[in-house]
Amino acid sequence: MKKKYFKILFMAVVLFTTTKIAAQQGPTHYQFTTDAQSWVKGYGPGTVSWDDGTTTPSSDGALTLDRTESGTTNNNANIRRGQGGDDAFIVLDADVYNYIKVKVYNETEAINVQVQGKFRPAGTTDEPSSIDTQNNNGVLLAKFAGGFQTIYLDVSAITGEVTTLDILFRAGSALTDPSGAKLYIDEIEFLTELPPSTYSEFIKNPSFDDVVGSYTFRGNTTQLGRELSTDFAKDGTKSFKSTFTKDQDAQFWYFNDFSQPYAAGIITDGKQAKVTMWVRSSRTTPIAIMVRLKTTNAAGENLQLNGYPTTIVSTSGTANTWEELSFAIPLPFNHTNTATEVRNIEMWLGYNYDAENTTVNGVAGDVLYFDQMSAIIEDAPTANVHSNQLEEVKMYPNPAEDQLFISSKETLNKVEIFNLLGKKVLSTTNTKSIDVSSLTKSVYLVKISSDKGISTKKLVKN
C-alpha cells in the first residue's frame, strides 16, 4: 500500500512538473513560413493575417498588419500573442531573453516600434501585471525602406514570464496609412544578447543604417518630427530625418541614447570634443544647429558647475545639398578630483532658438537630414582662434564673483558675454570693469571687441 502511495505521489509530482514546464514553454523564433503562428491583432483598426509570399516583398511567407479601415486615423494598431485559452503564450524566461529581433518591411506611416503586454513571476499562476510601454527602449523604423529591415527591441527590464506580448507599430496621432499599405513581419526572434553595434566615440550607430539596440535619437516634440528615412543618404541607405511641423517657439533636444564611459585620467584639462556630421537642409537660408554634451562624473552626477558644453554651427543656406559641419566643443576642465572629472559623455542634438533672431530658428515645413556622424576627443587649441585676434588682452580675476576687469593696449569698443548655448547674457561698452554678479555659476565665453579685432576668452563665474 505504501509502495502504491509513493508511486501515485511520484506520478503526481511528474505530472505537476511536466505541466509547469509545459506552461513555461513558448516559441522563441517565429518565421511565418506556413501560417501566422497564433499572432493576432491586439487592438485598434485593421487586420492581422498571413501572406504566403505571393505579395510579400522578397519573402517565403510573412505575418501582415493592415492598419487601414475606411480611412480611419490610426496610430498604434499592433500584433499580439497571448489571448488566453489555447493561445497561452509564455516566453521561456524573461530574465534570460532580453531582446526581440523583428524583421519587417514597412509601407505604413509607422516609424516607432514599442512593446507592451503582461507578465508575472516565473513558475506562478499569479494575476499578470501590465508591462509599461517601453517608451525609451523602442526603435525607429524607416518608411518605404525598399526591403526588409531588422530592428531590435530592448525588453531587458521585463522579468519573470510574459503571458501577453504586444508589438506596437506607432505613428503620429493624426496620421493615416495610405490605402493598401501594410507592415510585413518576416521574422520575430527572442535573443539573450544583441549583435555588436557600431560606435564613434560617444555616438551610437552614427550611420543610421543599423538599428541595433534602442533609439538612435529620442526626444519627440509636438513641433518636430523624427524618423529614419530612405529619402536621402550621404552614404549607405538611411539617414536621420527631422521635420518642423510648426514654427519653432522653444528650445528642445534630440538625445543620443548612449553614454560613453571613460577611465580616470583620459579627459584631462585642455581637451575638447570634436563632432562632425553631414547635413542636408531644405532651407534656402542658414539654420543654427547645436551639439550639446551631457557630462557626468564617476558617480553619474551631472557636471553642471561648468554648464553643458555646447557649440552652435549654422548651415550654409544652400538648399538640398549635403554639407559637412564640424563642432568643436569645450569640455569641463575642473579635473583636480573625481567629483569634477568627466567620466561619461552623452551627445544631444538640437536647433538654436533665439527669440530675438528668428531667422536662425526652424519654421514649419523645414526638413533636415543627418548622416555619417563622428566624434573624437582631442587637445583643445591653445592659440587664438581668430585671425584678427587682439593681442595682449588680459581678463581678471578668473574665476570671477562680482567684478571682471579687462586691460588691453588697444581701445576697446564692447564686451559681450555668452553662455554655452550661444545666448548673449550681458553686453557693455564699459570695458574696464564689468559687473558679473548677476550671472549664475557656469562657464561663459567673453567676446572683447575693438577696431583692431576680436579676442574671445573663457570665463568661470563662481
PyMOL commands that set and color helices and strands:
alter all, ss='L'
color gray80, all
select helices_A, chain A and resi 2-24+135-137+304-306+358-360
alter helices_A, ss='H'
color red, helices_A
select strands_A, chain A and resi 29-30+40-41+47-51+62-66+78-81+99-106+112-120+129-131+139-140+149-154+161-170+183-191+199-200+203-204+224-229+239-244+253-255+260-261+271-281+288-296+310-314+322-330+344-351+367-379+394-396+403-407+412-418+424-428+433-435+442-450+453-461
alter strands_A, ss='S'
color yellow, strands_A
deselect
rebuild
show_as cartoon
